[in-house]
Amino acid sequence: MSTSRFLAGFIVGGAIGALAGLLLAPKSGEETRKILADKAQEMAKRADETAKQIQTKADDVVSDLQKKGDEIKDKLQDLISKQKDGKSVDEGSDE
């Protein structure tokens, strides 16, 4: 989570800095609007790329967790099976 928060803060900070720089720069209104539109498109593209990277990482984590969960489930099933087999053998020998 800290990586995604950092990236989000970085993007927002960059956008605020770019906007402040553009608004304070001595340019005509038309030039400023064009620059703002270009920067907005660039920021949207970066945000989309960042979201895709975060989604990919999340998918990888979920996949890893599923694999580990399956491994744990298999080990538990083996232990339960061995435990049942051990009790059946012990119970049979008592008779």
N, CA, C and O atoms as CSV, one atom per row, in Angstrom:
chain,resi,resn,atom,element,x,y,z
A,1,MET,N,N,0.808,-1.191,0.000
A,1,MET,CA,C,0.000,0.000,0.000
A,1,MET,C,C,0.857,1.263,0.000
A,1,MET,O,O,0.460,2.260,-0.603
A,2,SER,N,N,1.980,1.256,0.632
A,2,SER,CA,C,2.787,2.460,0.726
A,2,SER,C,C,3.300,2.881,-0.643
A,2,SER,O,O,3.464,4.075,-0.895
A,3,THR,N,N,3.560,1.917,-1.541
A,3,THR,CA,C,4.020,2.253,-2.886
A,3,THR,C,C,2.918,2.970,-3.651
A,3,THR,O,O,3.182,3.964,-4.328
A,4,SER,N,N,1.705,2.487,-3.554
A,4,SER,CA,C,0.606,3.121,-4.276
A,4,SER,C,C,0.324,4.513,-3.726
A,4,SER,O,O,0.008,5.431,-4.483
A,5,ARG,N,N,0.437,4.671,-2.412
A,5,ARG,CA,C,0.237,6.004,-1.818
A,5,ARG,C,C,1.327,6.961,-2.286
A,5,ARG,O,O,1.055,8.123,-2.587
A,6,PHE,N,N,2.567,6.465,-2.346
A,6,PHE,CA,C,3.673,7.292,-2.806
A,6,PHE,C,C,3.437,7.723,-4.251
A,6,PHE,O,O,3.595,8.895,-4.590
A,7,LEU,N,N,3.056,6.763,-5.103
A,7,LEU,CA,C,2.819,7.085,-6.513
A,7,LEU,C,C,1.671,8.081,-6.668
A,7,LEU,O,O,1.753,9.015,-7.466
A,8,ALA,N,N,0.618,7.876,-5.910
A,8,ALA,CA,C,-0.521,8.796,-5.983
A,8,ALA,C,C,-0.102,10.194,-5.533
A,8,ALA,O,O,-0.458,11.186,-6.169
A,9,GLY,N,N,0.648,10.271,-4.445
A,9,GLY,CA,C,1.134,11.562,-3.965
A,9,GLY,C,C,2.076,12.217,-4.954
A,9,GLY,O,O,2.039,13.431,-5.150
A,10,PHE,N,N,2.917,11.413,-5.573
A,10,PHE,CA,C,3.851,11.919,-6.572
A,10,PHE,C,C,3.095,12.508,-7.762
A,10,PHE,O,O,3.431,13.590,-8.244
A,11,ILE,N,N,2.083,11.796,-8.228
A,11,ILE,CA,C,1.299,12.263,-9.369
A,11,ILE,C,C,0.548,13.540,-9.021
A,11,ILE,O,O,0.569,14.505,-9.786
A,12,VAL,N,N,-0.113,13.546,-7.873
A,12,VAL,CA,C,-0.876,14.730,-7.459
A,12,VAL,C,C,0.064,15.916,-7.259
A,12,VAL,O,O,-0.237,17.029,-7.690
A,13,GLY,N,N,1.191,15.682,-6.612
A,13,GLY,CA,C,2.167,16.759,-6.402
A,13,GLY,C,C,2.704,17.306,-7.709
A,13,GLY,O,O,2.868,18.515,-7.873
A,14,GLY,N,N,2.977,16.404,-8.633
A,14,GLY,CA,C,3.451,16.838,-9.952
A,14,GLY,C,C,2.415,17.660,-10.684
A,14,GLY,O,O,2.737,18.661,-11.324
A,15,ALA,N,N,1.164,17.231,-10.586
A,15,ALA,CA,C,0.087,17.965,-11.252
A,15,ALA,C,C,-0.077,19.357,-10.657
A,15,ALA,O,O,-0.243,20.336,-11.385
A,16,ILE,N,N,-0.030,19.439,-9.337
A,16,ILE,CA,C,-0.173,20.739,-8.677
A,16,ILE,C,C,0.994,21.651,-9.039
A,16,ILE,O,O,0.801,22.835,-9.318
A,17,GLY,N,N,2.192,21.103,-9.033
A,17,GLY,CA,C,3.372,21.899,-9.391
A,17,GLY,C,C,3.318,22.383,-10.835
A,17,GLY,O,O,3.630,23.539,-11.123
A,18,ALA,N,N,2.921,21.496,-11.735
A,18,ALA,CA,C,2.820,21.879,-13.146
A,18,ALA,C,C,1.749,22.952,-13.338
A,18,ALA,O,O,1.953,23.919,-14.073
A,19,LEU,N,N,0.622,22.775,-12.679
A,19,LEU,CA,C,-0.464,23.745,-12.799
A,19,LEU,C,C,-0.036,25.099,-12.250
A,19,LEU,O,O,-0.293,26.128,-12.876
A,20,ALA,N,N,0.602,25.113,-11.109
A,20,ALA,CA,C,1.060,26.373,-10.520
A,20,ALA,C,C,2.071,27.057,-11.437
A,20,ALA,O,O,2.014,28.270,-11.636
A,21,GLY,N,N,2.983,26.283,-11.987
A,21,GLY,CA,C,3.978,26.842,-12.903
A,21,GLY,C,C,3.343,27.443,-14.140
A,21,GLY,O,O,3.756,28.504,-14.607
A,22,LEU,N,N,2.349,26.771,-14.664
A,22,LEU,CA,C,1.686,27.275,-15.869
A,22,LEU,C,C,0.876,28.536,-15.588
A,22,LEU,O,O,0.889,29.488,-16.368
A,23,LEU,N,N,0.180,28.523,-14.473
A,23,LEU,CA,C,-0.662,29.674,-14.157
A,23,LEU,C,C,0.153,30.915,-13.809
A,23,LEU,O,O,-0.300,32.041,-14.013
A,24,LEU,N,N,1.338,30.705,-13.292
A,24,LEU,CA,C,2.164,31.848,-12.912
A,24,LEU,C,C,3.106,32.299,-14.033
A,24,LEU,O,O,3.746,33.344,-13.922
A,25,ALA,N,N,3.190,31.522,-15.100
A,25,ALA,CA,C,4.079,31.869,-16.216
A,25,ALA,C,C,3.464,32.990,-17.058
A,25,ALA,O,O,2.246,33.046,-17.225
A,26,PRO,N,N,4.297,33.872,-17.579
A,26,PRO,CA,C,3.787,34.981,-18.401
A,26,PRO,C,C,3.503,34.535,-19.839
A,26,PRO,O,O,4.321,34.759,-20.731
A,27,LYS,N,N,2.347,33.906,-20.066
A,27,LYS,CA,C,1.942,33.458,-21.407
A,27,LYS,C,C,0.519,33.945,-21.672
A,27,LYS,O,O,-0.208,34.351,-20.765
A,28,SER,N,N,0.155,33.887,-22.940
A,28,SER,CA,C,-1.206,34.299,-23.301
A,28,SER,C,C,-2.197,33.241,-22.824
A,28,SER,O,O,-1.809,32.113,-22.523
A,29,GLY,N,N,-3.455,33.601,-22.755
A,29,GLY,CA,C,-4.504,32.682,-22.317
A,29,GLY,C,C,-4.605,31.474,-23.227
A,29,GLY,O,O,-4.784,30.352,-22.755
A,30,GLU,N,N,-4.491,31.693,-24.528
A,30,GLU,CA,C,-4.598,30.588,-25.481
A,30,GLU,C,C,-3.436,29.606,-25.295
A,30,GLU,O,O,-3.635,28.391,-25.304
A,31,GLU,N,N,-2.243,30.135,-25.129
A,31,GLU,CA,C,-1.075,29.271,-24.909
A,31,GLU,C,C,-1.224,28.479,-23.611
A,31,GLU,O,O,-0.935,27.283,-23.563
A,32,THR,N,N,-1.670,29.150,-22.582
A,32,THR,CA,C,-1.837,28.502,-21.281
A,32,THR,C,C,-2.875,27.395,-21.358
A,32,THR,O,O,-2.667,26.315,-20.805
A,33,ARG,N,N,-4.002,27.649,-22.043
A,33,ARG,CA,C,-5.044,26.630,-22.183
A,33,ARG,C,C,-4.517,25.412,-22.939
A,33,ARG,O,O,-4.802,24.274,-22.566
A,34,LYS,N,N,-3.750,25.653,-23.998
A,34,LYS,CA,C,-3.188,24.536,-24.769
A,34,LYS,C,C,-2.223,23.734,-23.905
A,34,LYS,O,O,-2.253,22.503,-23.907
A,35,ILE,N,N,-1.375,24.432,-23.174
A,35,ILE,CA,C,-0.415,23.743,-22.305
A,35,ILE,C,C,-1.155,22.952,-21.230
A,35,ILE,O,O,-0.794,21.815,-20.928
A,36,LEU,N,N,-2.192,23.560,-20.654
A,36,LEU,CA,C,-2.977,22.857,-19.630
A,36,LEU,C,C,-3.637,21.603,-20.211
A,36,LEU,O,O,-3.648,20.551,-19.572
A,37,ALA,N,N,-4.184,21.718,-21.419
A,37,ALA,CA,C,-4.824,20.563,-22.049
A,37,ALA,C,C,-3.804,19.463,-22.311
A,37,ALA,O,O,-4.077,18.287,-22.071
A,38,ASP,N,N,-2.628,19.846,-22.801
A,38,ASP,CA,C,-1.580,18.862,-23.063
A,38,ASP,C,C,-1.128,18.181,-21.774
A,38,ASP,O,O,-0.970,16.961,-21.724
A,39,LYS,N,N,-0.924,18.977,-20.747
A,39,LYS,CA,C,-0.492,18.421,-19.463
A,39,LYS,C,C,-1.572,17.527,-18.859
A,39,LYS,O,O,-1.264,16.501,-18.254
A,40,ALA,N,N,-2.825,17.911,-19.021
A,40,ALA,CA,C,-3.922,17.099,-18.493
A,40,ALA,C,C,-3.941,15.736,-19.184
A,40,ALA,O,O,-4.139,14.706,-18.538
A,41,GLN,N,N,-3.732,15.740,-20.511
A,41,GLN,CA,C,-3.687,14.468,-21.240
A,41,GLN,C,C,-2.493,13.625,-20.785
A,41,GLN,O,O,-2.603,12.409,-20.622
A,42,GLU,N,N,-1.368,14.281,-20.586
A,42,GLU,CA,C,-0.164,13.575,-20.140
A,42,GLU,C,C,-0.375,12.971,-18.749
A,42,GLU,O,O,-0.001,11.825,-18.499
A,43,MET,N,N,-0.974,13.750,-17.854
A,43,MET,CA,C,-1.222,13.258,-16.499
A,43,MET,C,C,-2.234,12.108,-16.508
A,43,MET,O,O,-2.093,11.151,-15.746
A,44,ALA,N,N,-3.248,12.199,-17.364
A,44,ALA,CA,C,-4.231,11.115,-17.464
A,44,ALA,C,C,-3.544,9.842,-17.960
A,44,ALA,O,O,-3.828,8.747,-17.475
A,45,LYS,N,N,-2.652,9.992,-18.916
A,45,LYS,CA,C,-1.923,8.840,-19.442
A,45,LYS,C,C,-1.038,8.227,-18.350
A,45,LYS,O,O,-0.995,7.006,-18.198
A,46,ARG,N,N,-0.341,9.066,-17.599
A,46,ARG,CA,C,0.513,8.577,-16.510
A,46,ARG,C,C,-0.321,7.882,-15.434
A,46,ARG,O,O,0.062,6.831,-14.919
A,47,ALA,N,N,-1.452,8.476,-15.107
A,47,ALA,CA,C,-2.325,7.876,-14.090
A,47,ALA,C,C,-2.813,6.505,-14.558
A,47,ALA,O,O,-2.877,5.561,-13.770
A,48,ASP,N,N,-3.155,6.402,-15.837
A,48,ASP,CA,C,-3.612,5.132,-16.393
A,48,ASP,C,C,-2.496,4.093,-16.337
A,48,ASP,O,O,-2.732,2.944,-15.963
A,49,GLU,N,N,-1.282,4.495,-16.706
A,49,GLU,CA,C,-0.147,3.579,-16.655
A,49,GLU,C,C,0.130,3.131,-15.218
A,49,GLU,O,O,0.408,1.957,-14.971
A,50,THR,N,N,0.053,4.063,-14.285
A,50,THR,CA,C,0.281,3.733,-12.877
A,50,THR,C,C,-0.787,2.773,-12.374
A,50,THR,O,O,-0.482,1.820,-11.659
A,51,ALA,N,N,-2.032,3.021,-12.743
A,51,ALA,CA,C,-3.125,2.133,-12.332
A,51,ALA,C,C,-2.910,0.734,-12.894
A,51,ALA,O,O,-3.160,-0.256,-12.205
A,52,LYS,N,N,-2.449,0.644,-14.141
A,52,LYS,CA,C,-2.184,-0.666,-14.748
A,52,LYS,C,C,-1.038,-1.376,-14.025
A,52,LYS,O,O,-1.096,-2.588,-13.813
A,53,GLN,N,N,-0.004,-0.633,-13.649
A,53,GLN,CA,C,1.112,-1.231,-12.917
A,53,GLN,C,C,0.652,-1.749,-11.561
A,53,GLN,O,O,1.027,-2.845,-11.146
A,54,ILE,N,N,-0.159,-0.957,-10.878
A,54,ILE,CA,C,-0.672,-1.370,-9.564
A,54,ILE,C,C,-1.562,-2.604,-9.721
A,54,ILE,O,O,-1.498,-3.526,-8.907
A,55,GLN,N,N,-2.388,-2.621,-10.764
A,55,GLN,CA,C,-3.266,-3.769,-11.004
A,55,GLN,C,C,-2.448,-5.024,-11.283
A,55,GLN,O,O,-2.774,-6.104,-10.791
A,56,THR,N,N,-1.386,-4.882,-12.073
A,56,THR,CA,C,-0.517,-6.019,-12.376
A,56,THR,C,C,0.125,-6.559,-11.104
A,56,THR,O,O,0.172,-7.770,-10.890
A,57,LYS,N,N,0.620,-5.653,-10.262
A,57,LYS,CA,C,1.235,-6.082,-9.007
A,57,LYS,C,C,0.201,-6.757,-8.106
A,57,LYS,O,O,0.492,-7.770,-7.470
A,58,ALA,N,N,-0.987,-6.200,-8.056
A,58,ALA,CA,C,-2.048,-6.798,-7.232
A,58,ALA,C,C,-2.412,-8.190,-7.754
A,58,ALA,O,O,-2.617,-9.119,-6.972
A,59,ASP,N,N,-2.490,-8.327,-9.078
A,59,ASP,CA,C,-2.786,-9.640,-9.660
A,59,ASP,C,C,-1.699,-10.651,-9.313
A,59,ASP,O,O,-1.992,-11.808,-9.013
A,60,ASP,N,N,-0.442,-10.209,-9.355
A,60,ASP,CA,C,0.667,-11.097,-8.996
A,60,ASP,C,C,0.570,-11.534,-7.546
A,60,ASP,O,O,0.783,-12.705,-7.231
A,61,VAL,N,N,0.251,-10.601,-6.663
A,61,VAL,CA,C,0.131,-10.925,-5.236
A,61,VAL,C,C,-1.016,-11.901,-5.017
A,61,VAL,O,O,-0.875,-12.858,-4.256
A,62,VAL,N,N,-2.142,-11.672,-5.670
A,62,VAL,CA,C,-3.291,-12.567,-5.517
A,62,VAL,C,C,-2.942,-13.959,-6.029
A,62,VAL,O,O,-3.292,-14.959,-5.403
A,63,SER,N,N,-2.257,-14.023,-7.158
A,63,SER,CA,C,-1.852,-15.310,-7.712
A,63,SER,C,C,-0.920,-16.051,-6.754
A,63,SER,O,O,-1.085,-17.248,-6.519
A,64,ASP,N,N,0.054,-15.334,-6.206
A,64,ASP,CA,C,0.965,-15.950,-5.245
A,64,ASP,C,C,0.219,-16.452,-4.014
A,64,ASP,O,O,0.488,-17.547,-3.521
A,65,LEU,N,N,-0.715,-15.649,-3.523
A,65,LEU,CA,C,-1.494,-16.057,-2.351
A,65,LEU,C,C,-2.343,-17.290,-2.651
A,65,LEU,O,O,-2.487,-18.169,-1.801
A,66,GLN,N,N,-2.900,-17.355,-3.849
A,66,GLN,CA,C,-3.696,-18.522,-4.223
A,66,GLN,C,C,-2.830,-19.773,-4.276
A,66,GLN,O,O,-3.239,-20.839,-3.817
A,67,LYS,N,N,-1.624,-19.639,-4.842
A,67,LYS,CA,C,-0.717,-20.787,-4.907
A,67,LYS,C,C,-0.344,-21.252,-3.507
A,67,LYS,O,O,-0.364,-22.447,-3.213
A,68,LYS,N,N,-0.005,-20.302,-2.651
A,68,LYS,CA,C,0.376,-20.660,-1.283
A,68,LYS,C,C,-0.803,-21.265,-0.533
A,68,LYS,O,O,-0.637,-22.209,0.240
A,69,GLY,N,N,-1.984,-20.724,-0.760
A,69,GLY,CA,C,-3.180,-21.283,-0.136
A,69,GLY,C,C,-3.433,-22.711,-0.592
A,69,GLY,O,O,-3.791,-23.573,0.210
A,70,ASP,N,N,-3.243,-22.960,-1.890
A,70,ASP,CA,C,-3.414,-24.324,-2.407
A,70,ASP,C,C,-2.380,-25.270,-1.805
A,70,ASP,O,O,-2.698,-26.414,-1.478
A,71,GLU,N,N,-1.135,-24.793,-1.659
A,71,GLU,CA,C,-0.096,-25.619,-1.057
A,71,GLU,C,C,-0.440,-25.958,0.389
A,71,GLU,O,O,-0.290,-27.101,0.822
A,72,ILE,N,N,-0.902,-24.958,1.129
A,72,ILE,CA,C,-1.274,-25.186,2.529
A,72,ILE,C,C,-2.443,-26.158,2.612
A,72,ILE,O,O,-2.450,-27.061,3.449
A,73,LYS,N,N,-3.430,-25.971,1.743
A,73,LYS,CA,C,-4.586,-26.865,1.728
A,73,LYS,C,C,-4.154,-28.302,1.454
A,73,LYS,O,O,-4.614,-29.230,2.119
A,74,ASP,N,N,-3.268,-28.484,0.472
A,74,ASP,CA,C,-2.784,-29.825,0.148
A,74,ASP,C,C,-2.034,-30.447,1.329
A,74,ASP,O,O,-2.213,-31.626,1.634
A,75,LYS,N,N,-1.196,-29.646,1.987
A,75,LYS,CA,C,-0.456,-30.160,3.140
A,75,LYS,C,C,-1.399,-30.550,4.273
A,75,LYS,O,O,-1.214,-31.579,4.923
A,76,LEU,N,N,-2.416,-29.713,4.502
A,76,LEU,CA,C,-3.392,-30.026,5.552
A,76,LEU,C,C,-4.163,-31.293,5.222
A,76,LEU,O,O,-4.409,-32.123,6.097
A,77,GLN,N,N,-4.541,-31.438,3.966
A,77,GLN,CA,C,-5.262,-32.640,3.571
A,77,GLN,C,C,-4.386,-33.878,3.744
A,77,GLN,O,O,-4.867,-34.925,4.176
A,78,ASP,N,N,-3.098,-33.760,3.407
A,78,ASP,CA,C,-2.178,-34.878,3.606
A,78,ASP,C,C,-2.053,-35.221,5.093
A,78,ASP,O,O,-2.081,-36.391,5.474
A,79,LEU,N,N,-1.914,-34.180,5.930
A,79,LEU,CA,C,-1.798,-34.413,7.366
A,79,LEU,C,C,-3.058,-35.067,7.927
A,79,LEU,O,O,-2.981,-35.993,8.733
A,80,ILE,N,N,-4.209,-34.578,7.494
A,80,ILE,CA,C,-5.481,-35.158,7.958
A,80,ILE,C,C,-5.595,-36.605,7.511
A,80,ILE,O,O,-6.013,-37.471,8.279
A,81,SER,N,N,-5.222,-36.861,6.268
A,81,SER,CA,C,-5.280,-38.224,5.744
A,81,SER,C,C,-4.341,-39.143,6.522
A,81,SER,O,O,-4.712,-40.263,6.873
A,82,LYS,N,N,-3.124,-38.666,6.789
A,82,LYS,CA,C,-2.167,-39.470,7.549
A,82,LYS,C,C,-2.669,-39.700,8.965
A,82,LYS,O,O,-2.515,-40.787,9.520
A,83,GLN,N,N,-3.275,-38.657,9.549
A,83,GLN,CA,C,-3.804,-38.769,10.904
A,83,GLN,C,C,-4.925,-39.809,10.940
A,83,GLN,O,O,-4.978,-40.632,11.853
A,84,LYS,N,N,-5.812,-39.775,9.954
A,84,LYS,CA,C,-6.910,-40.743,9.892
A,84,LYS,C,C,-6.367,-42.154,9.690
A,84,LYS,O,O,-6.827,-43.102,10.326
A,85,ASP,N,N,-5.386,-42.284,8.798
A,85,ASP,CA,C,-4.793,-43.600,8.547
A,85,ASP,C,C,-4.112,-44.123,9.805
A,85,ASP,O,O,-4.212,-45.311,10.112
A,86,GLY,N,N,-3.440,-43.274,10.518
A,86,GLY,CA,C,-2.768,-43.664,11.759
A,86,GLY,C,C,-3.752,-44.102,12.808
A,86,GLY,O,O,-3.504,-45.085,13.506
A,87,LYS,N,N,-4.863,-43.408,12.946
A,87,LYS,CA,C,-5.881,-43.762,13.941
A,87,LYS,C,C,-6.567,-45.075,13.549
A,87,LYS,O,O,-6.861,-45.914,14.401
A,88,SER,N,N,-6.816,-45.235,12.252
A,88,SER,CA,C,-7.469,-46.478,11.787
A,88,SER,C,C,-6.586,-47.675,12.085
A,88,SER,O,O,-7.078,-48.717,12.519
A,89,VAL,N,N,-5.275,-47.535,11.856
A,89,VAL,CA,C,-4.352,-48.618,12.109
A,89,VAL,C,C,-4.291,-48.891,13.620
A,89,VAL,O,O,-4.309,-50.047,14.045
A,90,ASP,N,N,-4.217,-47.812,14.437
A,90,ASP,CA,C,-4.162,-47.969,15.887
A,90,ASP,C,C,-5.457,-48.583,16.406
A,90,ASP,O,O,-5.420,-49.458,17.271
A,91,GLU,N,N,-6.585,-48.143,15.898
A,91,GLU,CA,C,-7.865,-48.657,16.356
A,91,GLU,C,C,-8.003,-50.133,16.002
A,91,GLU,O,O,-8.536,-50.917,16.788
A,92,GLY,N,N,-7.526,-50.508,14.830
A,92,GLY,CA,C,-7.613,-51.896,14.405
A,92,GLY,C,C,-6.737,-52.803,15.239
A,92,GLY,O,O,-7.095,-53.958,15.470
A,93,SER,N,N,-5.591,-52.309,15.701
A,93,SER,CA,C,-4.682,-53.142,16.484
A,93,SER,C,C,-5.183,-53.351,17.907
A,93,SER,O,O,-4.805,-54.325,18.557
A,94,ASP,N,N,-6.037,-52.442,18.402
A,94,ASP,CA,C,-6.573,-52.569,19.762
A,94,ASP,C,C,-7.571,-53.694,19.856
A,94,ASP,O,O,-7.752,-54.281,20.923
A,95,GLU,N,N,-8.219,-54.001,18.756
A,95,GLU,CA,C,-9.277,-55.009,18.803
A,95,GLU,C,C,-8.756,-56.359,18.847
A,95,GLU,O,O,-9.527,-57.318,18.889
